[in-house]
Amino acid sequence: MTAAVRLPFLVAPPRHLFFTGKGGVGKTSLACACAVELADRGHRVLIVSTDPASNLDAVLEVRLSNTPTEVPGVPALLAMNIDPDAAARAYRERALAPYRGVLPDDELTRMEEQLLGACTVEVAAFDEFAALLGRESVANVDHIVFDTAPTGHTLRLLQLPAAWTAFLAASTSEASCLGPLAGLKTQQSRYEEAMAALVDADRTILVLVTRPERVALLEAERTRTELRALGITNQHLVINGVFRAADRADPLALAVEARAQSALAQIPRELAALPSAEVPLRGYNVVGLAAVRDFLQGSQHGAAPPDGLSAWRDELARVWTLGRLADDLAQEQGLITVMGKGGVGKTTVAAAIAVELASRGNQVHLTTTDPAEHLAETLQANVPGLRVSRIDPVEEALHYREHALATRGAGLDAPARAVLEEDLRSPCYDELAVFQAFSRIVVGARKELVVLDTAPTGHTLLLLETAELYHRKMVGAGRSNRLARAVTPLMRLRDPHYTNVLIVTLPETTPVLEAAALQDDLRRAEIEPFAWVINASLAAARPRDPILVQRAAAEVAQIRRVCDQLAGRVAVIPFQAEEPVGPALLRRLTGVW
C-alpha cells in the first residue's frame, strides 16, 4: 500500500474538467478515477469521451452510447461516448434535409459527396462536444469530465470554435466545404459559447496528463503552449506512472527509475511551473471499478505472481523478434506503413526498421505524417542509405492555397477571386493539403523503399477516409476510361505486394483493444495488416522488481490474445533499459533477446 494521491484540482473542482495529453499516458485512467472519486463524494458527474478510439467502455466495464448511461456501482456517475461517425451522419442529414425535393438529384449528390470529407466528421463531433459546454447543458449534473482524444485531435477541436467563428463572420458566399453556410451560421453562437467556457477558469480546468518520459513531456509542453495561445490558462499537470524501484538489486528496475528521473530533471521550465501532482506506476491495468478506485488510493490491487517468469515463457517462444520481421520486409521498393494509437512507440518502431533495412544496404526513405513529429529526436544522427523527411501540415496547407490561387484564380475578376480566397481560408483545406502530400509518398514507393511513420490512429483513419473519397471520385460513374483505370493511393494501400502495414501496440488491455479496432477499420477499407508489433514488453525484459513483475505477468493474456486471435505474425520488442534513441540503440531493438 502506497500513499493516496492528492490532486489539487479536486479540492474545489469547476464544472468542466478536461483531461488531455499524448496518447498512452493514462488520460482515461485518470479521468475515470477523478470522475469516480467526485461521484463517491456525492457529486453528480458525467464523464464523456471525445476520442474516436474511446475505451471508456473497457475501463468502466459498461456498454456506452452517445447518450448518458448510468455506471453500475457508482450511483452518481453517468458516462457517454461521442461517436464521430454517428454525429457526422446526423450532421449531414441536418444539412441536406432542407434541400431534398428542392434541388436536382445531381446537385444533392454533389453536396453529399462534399460532406463526406474528414473535417465534416470533426465539426460534427464538435457540435456534440460544444453542446455539453453550454451553461444549460446536462442540468442535472455538477461536473462534466472530458476524456479527450489524442493531443493533435483535441487541439483541432479546441481551435475550431475560433477558426470557424472567424470564417463564418467574414463569409459572403452561399456554400462551403461543410455544406450550406446558412446551416453553419445557426451554430455560430454555440461555437462562441463553447470557446467562452473553455477559457473561463471558473468553469473549466485543463489537466495535462503525461508520463516521466522525454518525448511525452515535450508533447505536454507543446500542448501547454498551444492551449495558452487559445486563452486556456487554467492548466494543471499530472505526471502518471512515476516508478521507484523496490528491488535495488534489479538492474532493469534501476534503469527504469533512472530514465524517469532523467526525463523529469529536464522538464521544461514553464511546464514545471504549473500546479502538479505525481501518480506512481501501478502494477495492474486500470480496468474495472475496483482498479479505478485503487488508482488514486494507493492500493497495488493484487500481488506479483509467485511463479516468477515461468508464466509467460511459453508465450514468448511463439513470437518473432523485430529483426526477423525486418527479414520479410527487406526489398528494393514498396511501402511499409507503421500504424497505431499515439504513445505506443510507432516512431521508434518505424525508425528502428528503417535503420535496420538501411544497414543491410537498402536505400530507405523514412517519413512521417504525424503533426507531433518526433523522428529527429529519435534518430539524432544521419544514417548511410537513409533519407528522412516530414509532411509538415502548416507548410503543406500554405503550398496548397498558393497553388490553388495560382491555378484556379488565374483570369478571375476581383469579386470571383475574393470568393475563392474566402473558400480557401476554410480549415477543411488543411486536411486536403496533408492528404495530397500523403498520396505523393504512397505513389513514390514505386521507386524506393518507404517507411511511413503515420500519425495517431484517429488522424491516420481520416487520411484513409479521404483516400476512399478520392478513390470514389476517380472511378465513379460517368468518368472516362482513363480515369477508371487510374491506380489510386487507396488501391496501392490495398495491394499486399506494394504495401505492408504494421500495427504497433503495447501489451496492455486498452492499447490492444484500440489496435484491434484499428485492424477492423483497415479491413473495412480492404487493407490487411502484414504483422503486429508489441512494443516495450516487460515480460520479454524479465524484471525482478515486484511492481514490474506484476505488470509483466499482466501482459501474458494480451500477448496470448494477439497471437491466438488477432495476428498471423507477431513481433515483440523488450522494454529497453536505455531510451532507444540514436542509430546504435535503435538497432538493438531488432536484435535477438
C-alpha positions in Angstrom: 0.0 0.0 0.0 1.4 3.4 -1.0 0.1 6.8 0.0 -3.1 8.1 -1.7 -2.6 10.6 -4.5 -3.9 14.1 -3.7 -4.9 16.1 -6.8 -5.1 19.9 -6.2 -7.8 20.5 -8.8 -10.2 18.1 -7.0 -10.2 20.3 -3.8 -12.7 22.8 -5.4 -13.3 21.4 -8.9 -15.1 23.5 -11.6 -18.0 22.2 -13.6 -15.8 21.1 -16.6 -12.6 19.0 -16.1 -10.8 18.5 -19.3 -8.1 15.7 -19.5 -5.7 15.8 -22.4 -2.3 14.6 -23.4 -0.3 12.4 -25.7 -1.8 9.0 -26.4 -1.0 6.3 -24.0 -0.2 8.5 -21.0 -3.2 7.4 -18.9 -5.8 10.1 -19.6 -8.7 7.6 -19.5 -7.5 6.0 -16.3 -7.0 9.4 -14.6 -10.3 10.8 -15.9 -12.2 7.8 -14.7 -10.6 7.8 -11.3 -11.4 11.5 -10.8 -15.0 11.1 -12.0 -15.5 8.1 -9.6 -13.9 10.0 -6.7 -16.2 13.0 -7.3 -19.2 10.8 -7.6 -18.3 8.9 -4.4 -18.2 12.2 -2.6 -21.9 12.7 -3.6 -21.4 14.9 -6.7 -23.5 14.2 -9.8 -20.9 13.5 -12.5 -21.0 12.9 -16.3 -17.8 11.5 -17.9 -17.7 11.8 -21.7 -15.1 10.7 -24.3 -14.4 12.8 -27.4 -11.9 10.2 -28.6 -12.7 8.4 -31.8 -11.0 5.3 -30.3 -12.7 5.6 -26.9 -12.0 3.0 -24.3 -14.3 4.3 -21.5 -16.4 1.1 -22.0 -13.5 -1.1 -21.2 -12.3 0.8 -18.2 -15.8 1.2 -16.6 -16.9 -2.2 -17.8 -20.3 -0.8 -19.1 -21.6 -0.6 -22.7 -21.9 3.1 -23.6 -23.5 5.1 -26.4 -23.9 8.7 -27.3 -26.4 9.3 -24.5 -25.6 9.4 -20.8 -25.7 5.9 -19.2 -25.6 5.1 -15.5 -22.5 3.3 -14.4 -23.4 0.3 -12.1 -21.6 0.5 -8.8 -21.3 4.3 -8.9 -24.9 5.7 -8.4 -24.0 9.3 -9.1 -21.9 8.7 -12.2 -23.1 8.8 -15.8 -20.9 8.1 -18.9 -21.2 8.5 -22.6 -19.1 8.4 -25.8 -19.3 11.0 -28.6 -19.4 8.7 -31.7 -17.9 10.9 -34.5 -19.3 8.7 -37.3 -22.8 8.8 -35.9 -22.5 12.5 -35.3 -21.3 13.0 -38.9 -24.3 11.1 -40.3 -26.7 13.2 -38.3 -24.9 16.4 -39.3 -25.1 15.5 -43.0 -28.8 14.8 -42.7 -29.5 18.1 -41.0 -27.5 20.0 -43.7 -29.2 18.2 -46.6 -32.7 17.7 -45.4 -34.0 21.3 -46.3 -32.8 20.8 -49.9 -34.4 17.3 -50.6 -37.1 17.7 -53.2 -35.9 21.3 -53.9 -32.6 20.8 -55.7 -31.9 18.4 -58.5 -30.6 15.0 -57.6 -27.2 15.6 -59.1 -26.8 18.7 -57.1 -27.8 16.9 -53.9 -25.3 14.1 -54.8 -22.6 16.7 -55.2 -23.4 18.3 -51.8 -23.5 14.9 -50.1 -20.1 14.0 -51.6 -18.7 17.3 -50.3 -20.0 16.4 -46.8 -18.1 13.1 -46.8 -14.8 14.9 -46.1 -12.8 14.3 -42.9 -13.4 17.7 -41.4 -17.2 17.2 -41.5 -16.6 14.4 -39.0 -14.6 16.7 -36.8 -17.1 19.6 -36.9 -20.0 17.2 -36.3 -18.2 15.7 -33.3 -17.5 19.3 -32.1 -21.2 20.1 -32.3 -21.9 17.4 -29.8 -18.9 18.4 -27.7 -19.9 22.1 -27.7 -23.5 21.3 -26.6 -22.1 19.9 -23.4 -20.2 23.1 -22.6 -23.3 25.2 -22.7 -24.5 26.8 -19.5 -27.8 24.9 -19.6 -26.5 21.6 -20.8 -27.0 18.4 -18.7 -28.6 20.5 -16.0 -28.8 17.6 -13.5 -25.0 17.1 -13.1 -22.5 19.0 -11.1 -19.4 18.2 -13.1 -18.6 17.0 -16.7 -15.3 15.2 -17.0 -14.0 15.1 -20.6 -11.6 12.3 -21.5 -10.3 13.8 -24.7 -8.9 12.4 -28.0 -5.1 12.2 -28.6 -3.5 15.6 -28.4 -3.4 16.6 -32.0 -7.2 15.8 -32.4 -8.0 17.6 -29.2 -6.2 20.8 -30.3 -8.0 20.6 -33.6 -11.3 20.6 -31.7 -10.3 23.4 -29.5 -9.2 25.5 -32.4 -12.3 25.0 -34.4 -14.5 27.5 -32.5 -12.2 30.4 -33.1 -11.4 29.3 -36.7 -15.0 28.7 -37.7 -16.3 31.8 -36.0 -13.9 33.9 -37.9 -14.6 32.1 -41.2 -18.4 32.4 -40.8 -18.3 36.0 -39.7 -16.4 37.0 -42.8 -18.2 34.7 -45.3 -20.4 36.1 -48.0 -20.8 33.0 -50.3 -23.7 30.6 -50.3 -21.8 27.3 -49.6 -18.7 25.9 -48.0 -16.9 22.5 -47.9 -19.2 21.8 -44.9 -22.4 22.4 -46.9 -24.8 25.4 -46.9 -23.5 28.3 -44.8 -26.9 29.1 -43.6 -26.9 25.9 -41.5 -23.4 26.6 -40.2 -24.3 30.2 -39.2 -27.1 29.0 -37.0 -24.5 27.3 -34.8 -22.1 30.2 -34.5 -23.4 31.2 -31.1 -22.8 27.6 -29.9 -19.2 27.8 -31.0 -18.7 31.2 -29.3 -20.2 29.9 -26.0 -18.1 26.8 -26.1 -14.9 28.8 -26.5 -16.0 31.1 -23.7 -16.5 28.1 -21.4 -13.0 26.7 -22.3 -11.2 30.0 -21.4 -13.3 30.7 -18.3 -11.1 29.5 -15.3 -14.2 29.4 -13.0 -15.9 26.9 -15.3 -13.1 24.9 -16.8 -9.8 23.3 -15.8 -7.5 21.7 -18.3 -5.4 18.8 -16.9 -2.3 17.9 -18.9 -1.6 14.2 -18.4 1.9 13.0 -19.2 4.5 10.3 -18.2 8.0 10.7 -16.9 9.4 10.3 -20.5 11.3 12.9 -22.5 9.0 12.8 -25.6 5.8 12.8 -23.6 7.0 15.8 -21.5 7.9 17.7 -24.7 4.5 17.0 -26.1 2.8 18.2 -22.9 4.8 21.5 -23.1 3.7 21.9 -26.8 0.1 21.4 -25.7 0.5 23.8 -22.8 1.8 26.5 -25.2 -0.9 26.0 -27.8 -3.7 26.0 -25.2 -2.3 29.1 -23.7 -2.3 30.8 -27.1 -6.0 29.9 -27.3 -6.6 31.7 -24.0 -6.9 28.5 -21.9 -4.6 29.2 -19.0 -6.2 27.3 -16.1 -4.0 24.3 -16.5 -2.7 21.6 -14.2 -0.1 18.9 -14.8 -0.3 15.2 -13.7 2.7 13.0 -14.3 1.4 9.5 -14.4 3.4 6.3 -13.9 6.3 7.5 -11.8 8.4 4.5 -10.8 10.6 4.0 -7.7 12.4 0.6 -7.7 11.7 -1.6 -4.7 14.3 -4.2 -5.6 17.5 -2.2 -5.7 19.4 -5.3 -7.0 17.3 -5.4 -10.2 19.3 -3.6 -12.9 16.2 -3.2 -15.1 14.2 -1.6 -12.3 17.1 0.8 -11.6 17.3 1.7 -15.3 13.5 2.3 -15.5 13.8 4.6 -12.4 16.8 6.4 -13.8 15.2 7.0 -17.2 12.2 8.6 -15.5 14.3 10.8 -13.2 16.4 11.9 -16.1 13.3 12.9 -18.0 11.8 14.8 -15.0 15.1 16.6 -14.5 14.8 18.1 -18.0 11.1 19.1 -17.8 10.6 22.5 -19.5 10.5 25.4 -17.0 7.1 26.7 -17.8 5.5 23.2 -17.7 7.2 22.6 -14.3 5.7 25.8 -13.0 2.1 24.5 -13.4 0.3 23.2 -10.3 1.2 19.5 -10.5 0.9 16.0 -8.9 2.5 12.6 -9.5 0.8 9.3 -9.7 3.0 6.2 -9.0 3.3 3.4 -11.5 0.7 0.8 -10.7 1.4 -2.9 -11.3 -2.1 -3.6 -12.8 -4.2 -2.5 -15.7 -6.8 0.0 -14.7 -9.9 -1.9 -15.8 -13.0 -2.2 -13.7 -14.3 -0.1 -10.8 -12.1 -1.7 -8.2 -8.9 -0.9 -10.1 -10.2 2.6 -10.9 -10.8 3.4 -7.3 -7.5 1.9 -6.2 -5.6 4.0 -8.9 -5.7 7.2 -6.7 -6.0 5.5 -3.3 -2.6 3.8 -3.4 -3.6 0.1 -3.4 -1.5 -2.1 -5.6 -4.7 -4.1 -6.5 -3.3 -7.6 -6.4 0.2 -9.0 -5.9 3.0 -10.3 -8.1 2.6 -13.9 -9.2 4.6 -16.4 -7.1 6.0 -18.4 -10.1 8.3 -15.7 -11.3 8.9 -15.6 -15.0 7.6 -19.1 -15.9 4.0 -17.9 -16.5 5.0 -16.3 -19.8 8.0 -18.2 -21.1 5.8 -20.4 -23.4 4.1 -17.3 -24.8 7.3 -15.5 -25.7 8.6 -18.6 -27.5 5.8 -18.1 -30.1 6.7 -14.6 -31.2 9.2 -13.1 -33.6 11.9 -10.5 -33.0 11.8 -7.3 -34.9 14.9 -8.4 -36.8 13.1 -11.5 -38.1 10.2 -9.2 -39.2 12.7 -7.0 -41.0 13.9 -10.0 -42.9 10.5 -10.3 -44.6 10.3 -6.5 -45.2 13.6 -6.1 -47.0 13.0 -5.1 -50.6 14.1 -2.5 -53.1 10.8 -0.6 -53.3 7.4 -0.5 -51.8 5.7 1.0 -48.7 6.0 -0.1 -45.1 3.5 1.9 -43.1 3.5 1.8 -39.3 0.2 2.5 -37.6 -1.2 2.5 -34.1 -2.6 4.7 -31.3 -0.4 7.6 -30.2 2.1 6.7 -27.4 2.7 3.1 -28.4 6.0 3.8 -30.0 5.2 4.0 -33.7 8.0 6.4 -34.4 10.6 4.3 -32.5 9.5 1.1 -34.4 9.5 2.9 -37.8 12.9 4.4 -37.1 14.3 1.0 -35.9 13.0 -0.8 -39.0 14.3 2.0 -41.3 17.8 2.0 -39.7 18.0 -1.9 -39.8 17.0 -2.0 -43.5 19.4 0.8 -44.4 22.2 -1.0 -42.6 21.6 -4.0 -44.9 22.4 -1.9 -47.9 18.8 -0.8 -48.8 18.1 2.7 -49.9 15.3 3.8 -47.5 13.1 6.8 -47.2 11.7 7.3 -43.7 8.9 9.9 -43.4 6.0 10.8 -41.2 2.5 12.3 -41.4 2.4 12.9 -37.7 1.7 16.5 -36.7 3.6 15.8 -33.5 6.7 14.5 -35.3 9.5 13.1 -33.2 11.7 11.5 -35.9 14.6 13.9 -35.4 14.6 13.3 -31.6 14.6 9.6 -32.2 17.3 9.3 -34.9 19.6 12.0 -33.6 22.1 11.3 -36.4 22.4 10.7 -40.1 22.4 7.1 -41.3 24.1 6.0 -44.6 21.4 4.9 -47.0 18.6 6.5 -45.0 16.7 9.6 -46.2 14.4 11.3 -43.8 11.5 13.7 -44.5 8.4 15.0 -42.9 5.0 16.1 -44.1 4.6 19.5 -42.4 0.8 20.3 -42.1 1.4 24.1 -42.0 3.7 24.2 -45.0 1.5 21.8 -47.0 -1.6 23.9 -46.3 0.3 27.1 -47.4 1.5 25.5 -50.6 -1.9 24.1 -51.3 -3.6 27.5 -51.0 -0.9 29.2 -53.0 -1.2 26.7 -55.8 -5.0 26.9 -55.8 -4.9 30.7 -56.1 -2.3 30.5 -58.9 -4.3 27.9 -60.9 -8.0 28.3 -60.1 -7.6 32.0 -59.6 -6.0 32.8 -62.9 -8.2 35.0 -65.0 -10.8 35.6 -62.3 -12.1 39.1 -61.8 -11.7 40.7 -58.3 -15.1 39.6 -56.8 -14.7 36.0 -58.0 -11.1 35.9 -56.7 -12.3 37.2 -53.3 -14.8 34.3 -53.1 -12.0 31.8 -53.9 -9.7 33.3 -51.3 -12.5 33.2 -48.8 -13.2 29.5 -49.5 -9.5 28.6 -49.2 -9.4 30.1 -45.7 -11.7 27.2 -44.6 -9.9 24.8 -42.2 -11.1 21.9 -44.4 -8.2 22.5 -46.8 -5.6 21.8 -44.2 -6.6 18.1 -44.3 -6.8 18.1 -48.1 -3.3 19.5 -48.3 -1.9 16.8 -46.0 -3.7 14.2 -48.0 -2.1 15.3 -51.2 1.4 15.1 -49.6 0.4 11.6 -48.2 -0.6 10.5 -51.7 2.7 11.6 -53.1 4.5 9.5 -50.5 2.4 6.4 -51.3 2.9 6.8 -55.1 6.7 7.5 -54.5 7.1 4.0 -53.1 7.0 2.7 -56.7 10.7 3.8 -57.0 12.1 3.5 -53.5 11.6 1.7 -50.2 9.5 3.9 -48.0 8.9 3.5 -44.3 5.9 5.7 -43.3 5.5 6.7 -39.6 1.9 7.6 -39.5 0.0 9.9 -37.2 -2.0 8.7 -34.2 -4.9 6.4 -35.1 -7.7 9.0 -35.5 -5.6 11.2 -37.9 -4.5 8.1 -39.9 -8.0 7.0 -40.4 -9.0 10.5 -41.5 -6.4 10.2 -44.2 -7.7 6.8 -45.3 -11.3 8.1 -45.4 -10.0 10.9 -47.6 -8.3 8.3 -49.8 -11.6 6.5 -50.1 -13.4 9.6 -51.2 -10.7 10.3 -53.7 -11.0 6.8 -55.0 -14.8 7.1 -55.4 -14.3 10.3 -57.4 -11.7 8.7 -59.7 -13.6 5.6 -60.5 -17.2 6.8 -60.1 -19.9 6.5 -62.7 -19.5 8.7 -65.8 -15.7 9.0 -65.6 -13.5 8.4 -68.6 -11.9 5.1 -69.2 -8.5 6.6 -68.5 -9.7 7.7 -65.0 -11.4 4.4 -64.4 -8.1 2.6 -65.0 -6.2 5.0 -62.7 -4.4 3.5 -59.7 -5.4 5.5 -56.7 -3.5 5.7 -53.4 -6.1 3.5 -51.7 -5.6 0.8 -54.3 -1.9 0.9 -53.5 -2.6 0.6 -49.8 -4.8 -2.4 -50.5 -2.1 -4.2 -52.6 -0.1 -6.6 -50.3 2.7 -6.7 -52.9 3.1 -2.9 -52.7 2.2 -2.1 -49.1 3.0 -3.8 -45.8 1.0 -2.4 -42.8 2.5 -2.9 -39.3 0.2 -2.3 -36.3 2.1 -1.3 -33.2 0.7 -1.7 -29.7 1.7 -2.2 -26.1 1.0 -5.4 -24.1 -1.8 -3.8 -22.2 -5.6 -4.2 -22.3 -6.5 -0.8 -23.7 -3.8 -0.5 -26.4 -4.6 -4.0 -27.6 -8.4 -3.1 -27.8 -7.6 0.0 -29.7 -5.2 -1.8 -32.1 -7.9 -4.4 -32.7 -10.4 -1.6 -33.6 -7.8 -0.1 -36.0 -7.4 -3.5 -37.7 -11.2 -3.8 -38.1 -11.3 -0.3 -39.7 -8.4 -1.2 -42.0 -10.1 -4.4 -43.0 -13.3 -2.5 -43.8 -11.2 -0.5 -46.2 -9.9 -3.8 -47.6 -6.4 -3.3 -46.2 -5.0 -6.4 -44.5 -2.2 -5.8 -41.9 1.1 -7.6 -42.5 2.0 -8.0 -38.8 1.6 -6.7 -35.3 4.5 -5.4 -33.2 4.1 -5.5 -29.4 6.4 -2.8 -28.1 8.1 -2.3 -24.7 7.3 -5.7 -23.2 8.4 -6.0 -19.6 7.7 -9.8 -19.9 10.4 -10.0 -22.6 12.8 -7.9 -20.4 12.5 -10.3 -17.4 12.4 -8.0 -14.4 12.7 -8.9 -10.8 11.2 -5.8 -9.1 7.7 -6.8 -7.7 5.8 -3.9 -9.4 7.5 -4.7 -12.7 6.9 -8.4 -12.3 3.2 -7.8 -11.6 2.9 -5.6 -14.8 4.9 -8.2 -16.8 2.5 -11.0 -15.6 -0.5 -8.9 -16.7 1.0 -8.9 -20.2 0.6 -12.6 -20.8 -3.1 -12.6 -21.5 -2.7 -9.7 -24.0 0.3 -11.4 -25.8 -1.8 -14.6 -26.0 -4.8 -12.8 -27.4 -2.8 -11.1 -30.1 -1.1 -14.4 -31.1 -4.3 -16.5 -31.0 -7.0 -14.2 -32.2 -5.7 -11.1 -33.9 -2.5 -11.5 -35.9 -0.7 -14.1 -38.0 2.7 -12.5 -37.4 3.6 -11.0 -34.1 7.0 -9.4 -33.1 7.8 -8.4 -29.6 10.3 -5.8 -28.5 11.5 -6.0 -24.9 11.3 -2.9 -22.7 14.7 -1.1 -23.0 16.9 -0.2 -20.1 18.1 2.8 -22.1 15.8 5.1 -24.1 16.1 3.8 -27.8 17.4 7.0 -29.4 20.2 7.1 -31.9 21.1 4.5 -34.6 23.0 2.2 -32.3 20.2 1.8 -29.7 17.6 1.6 -32.4 19.4 -1.4 -33.9 19.3 -3.1 -30.6 15.5 -3.3 -31.0 16.0 -5.7 -34.0 18.5 -7.9 -32.2 18.0 -11.3 -30.5 16.6 -11.3 -26.9 
